[in-house]
Amino acid sequence: LPLLSSAVVTAAGEAACSAEGGLGRRAPSEDDAFDDEVALATVALLQHGVEMQPRRRQTCEMSVLVGNWTYDNGRVTFDPPSGYPPSGVDCEVFQASFNFFGVEGRYNVTQIEEFVNGETFDLLGFLPTMKLKFSNGKSNYFHEGAYDQSTDTLVEDLSYVNGKPVGGSMAELHRAPG
């Protein structure tokens, strides 16, 4: 494979991946020499088994949480990030407002890999699709939680604060109708 400039490789990749996801042509440009170089690079990349993939829209896994969720003694409302839903939006942190037992506040909700307090959700027969961290920056604490896509259920573990047991219960939230 000959050495190619990054501009040529980028253009070749874009030429090989049209919006339809297959081989396509780049719009003609005034610089025919560059177009010829891009065409040759595209063929070279394909001949060497380099697979070109069309650019895909970024998806936000947590977008499924947007909306109102209710619990016997409270509610949680997830707000979409500013600028949502266009692709490329940073959706690593969702804002949520809550009201549990008459106490109101706001959370920053993030997706996590592991629970600090172990796999307590497994004890409930709950199979988390997403593991979550509900952080309250104003009061400087967090609860962990999980979402189960198969039952469209959200659980927030109110019995642990900052990974330490404090008593209390798990809040099993269900999507509010409407």
C-alpha positions as CSV (number, residue, x, y, z in Angstrom):
1,L,0.0,0.0,0.0
2,P,1.6,3.3,-1.1
3,L,2.1,6.1,1.4
4,L,-0.8,8.5,1.1
5,S,-1.4,11.9,2.7
6,S,-4.1,11.9,5.4
7,A,-6.2,14.3,3.2
8,V,-6.1,11.7,0.4
9,V,-7.0,8.8,2.7
10,T,-9.8,10.8,4.3
11,A,-11.2,11.8,0.9
12,A,-10.8,8.2,-0.3
13,G,-12.8,7.0,2.7
14,E,-15.5,9.5,2.0
15,A,-15.5,8.6,-1.6
16,A,-15.8,4.8,-0.8
17,C,-18.6,5.4,1.6
18,S,-21.5,7.3,0.1
19,A,-24.5,8.4,2.2
20,E,-26.2,5.2,1.1
21,G,-23.5,3.2,2.8
22,G,-21.9,1.7,-0.3
23,L,-19.5,2.6,-3.0
24,G,-20.1,6.1,-4.4
25,R,-18.5,9.0,-6.1
26,R,-17.3,12.2,-4.6
27,A,-18.7,15.3,-6.3
28,P,-16.3,16.5,-9.0
29,S,-14.0,19.2,-7.9
30,E,-11.8,21.8,-9.7
31,D,-8.7,19.9,-8.7
32,D,-8.8,16.9,-11.1
33,A,-5.3,15.8,-10.0
34,F,-6.5,15.5,-6.4
35,D,-9.6,13.6,-7.6
36,D,-7.4,11.2,-9.6
37,E,-5.2,10.6,-6.5
38,V,-8.3,10.0,-4.4
39,A,-9.7,7.5,-6.9
40,L,-6.4,5.6,-7.0
41,A,-6.2,5.6,-3.2
42,T,-9.8,4.4,-2.9
43,V,-9.1,1.5,-5.2
44,A,-5.8,0.7,-3.3
45,L,-7.6,0.7,0.0
46,L,-10.4,-1.6,-1.2
47,Q,-7.9,-3.9,-2.9
48,H,-6.0,-4.2,0.4
49,G,-9.1,-5.3,2.2
50,V,-9.7,-2.0,4.1
51,E,-13.4,-1.9,4.8
52,M,-15.0,1.5,4.6
53,Q,-18.0,2.1,6.9
54,P,-20.4,5.0,6.4
55,R,-20.5,7.5,9.2
56,R,-23.2,6.5,11.7
57,R,-25.2,8.8,13.9
58,Q,-24.1,8.6,17.4
59,T,-26.8,7.2,19.7
60,C,-27.4,8.0,23.2
61,E,-28.3,5.0,25.3
62,M,-29.7,7.1,28.1
63,S,-32.2,8.7,25.9
64,V,-34.7,5.9,26.8
65,L,-34.9,7.5,30.2
66,V,-36.2,10.9,29.1
67,G,-39.6,11.5,30.6
68,N,-41.5,11.1,33.9
69,W,-41.1,8.2,36.2
70,T,-43.2,7.5,39.3
71,Y,-42.8,5.7,42.6
72,D,-45.2,5.2,45.5
73,N,-43.5,8.0,47.4
74,G,-42.0,10.1,44.6
75,R,-41.1,10.8,41.1
76,V,-38.0,11.4,38.9
77,T,-38.1,13.4,35.7
78,F,-35.3,13.1,33.1
79,D,-34.7,16.1,30.9
80,P,-32.9,15.7,27.6
81,P,-29.6,17.4,27.2
82,S,-29.6,20.8,25.5
83,G,-29.6,20.4,21.8
84,Y,-30.9,16.8,22.0
85,P,-31.5,14.7,19.8
86,P,-29.2,15.7,16.9
87,S,-26.2,13.3,16.5
88,G,-23.0,14.2,18.2
89,V,-24.7,15.7,21.2
90,D,-22.8,15.0,24.4
91,C,-25.3,12.8,26.4
92,E,-22.9,11.4,29.0
93,V,-24.8,13.4,31.7
94,F,-28.5,13.7,31.9
95,Q,-30.3,16.1,34.3
96,A,-33.1,14.8,36.4
97,S,-35.4,16.4,39.0
98,F,-36.7,14.4,41.8
99,N,-39.2,14.4,44.6
100,F,-38.9,11.6,47.2
101,F,-41.0,11.7,50.4
102,G,-41.6,15.5,49.8
103,V,-37.9,16.3,49.4
104,E,-37.1,17.9,46.0
105,G,-33.8,18.3,44.2
106,R,-31.8,17.7,41.1
107,Y,-29.5,14.9,39.9
108,N,-26.8,14.5,37.3
109,V,-27.3,11.0,36.0
110,T,-24.4,9.1,34.4
111,Q,-24.0,5.6,33.1
112,I,-21.4,3.6,35.1
113,E,-19.7,0.2,34.5
114,E,-19.8,-1.2,38.1
115,F,-21.8,-0.6,41.2
116,V,-19.8,0.7,44.2
117,N,-22.1,-1.2,46.6
118,G,-21.9,-4.5,44.7
119,E,-24.5,-6.2,42.6
120,T,-27.5,-5.6,44.9
121,F,-29.9,-5.3,42.0
122,D,-29.3,-9.0,41.1
123,L,-30.9,-10.0,44.4
124,L,-34.2,-8.5,43.3
125,G,-34.2,-10.6,40.1
126,F,-33.6,-7.3,38.3
127,L,-31.4,-7.5,35.2
128,P,-29.9,-4.1,34.6
129,T,-29.6,-3.0,31.0
130,M,-27.9,0.2,32.2
131,K,-26.1,0.8,35.5
132,L,-26.6,4.4,36.7
133,K,-25.3,6.9,39.2
134,F,-27.6,9.6,40.5
135,S,-25.4,12.4,41.8
136,N,-26.7,15.4,43.8
137,G,-23.9,18.0,43.6
138,K,-25.7,20.5,45.8
139,S,-25.9,18.1,48.8
140,N,-22.8,16.2,47.7
141,Y,-24.1,12.6,47.7
142,F,-25.0,9.9,45.2
143,H,-27.3,6.9,44.9
144,E,-26.8,4.1,42.4
145,G,-29.5,2.8,40.2
146,A,-30.3,0.7,37.1
147,Y,-32.6,0.5,34.2
148,D,-34.1,-2.8,32.9
149,Q,-35.2,-2.4,29.3
150,S,-37.1,-5.6,29.1
151,T,-39.6,-4.4,31.8
152,D,-39.1,-0.6,31.2
153,T,-38.3,-0.3,34.9
154,L,-36.0,2.1,36.7
155,V,-34.6,1.3,40.2
156,E,-32.9,3.8,42.4
157,D,-31.2,2.3,45.5
158,L,-32.1,4.8,48.3
159,S,-30.7,2.4,50.9
160,Y,-27.1,3.4,50.0
161,V,-25.6,6.8,50.0
162,N,-22.1,7.3,48.5
163,G,-21.8,3.5,48.5
164,K,-22.5,3.1,52.2
165,P,-25.6,1.4,53.7
166,V,-28.0,3.9,55.4
167,G,-31.2,1.9,55.6
168,G,-34.2,2.6,53.4
169,S,-35.4,0.9,50.4
170,M,-35.1,0.5,46.6
171,A,-37.3,2.9,44.7
172,E,-38.8,1.0,41.8
173,L,-40.0,3.6,39.3
174,H,-42.3,3.1,36.3
175,R,-42.8,5.3,33.4
176,A,-45.7,7.7,34.0
177,P,-48.6,7.4,31.6
178,G,-49.0,10.2,29.0
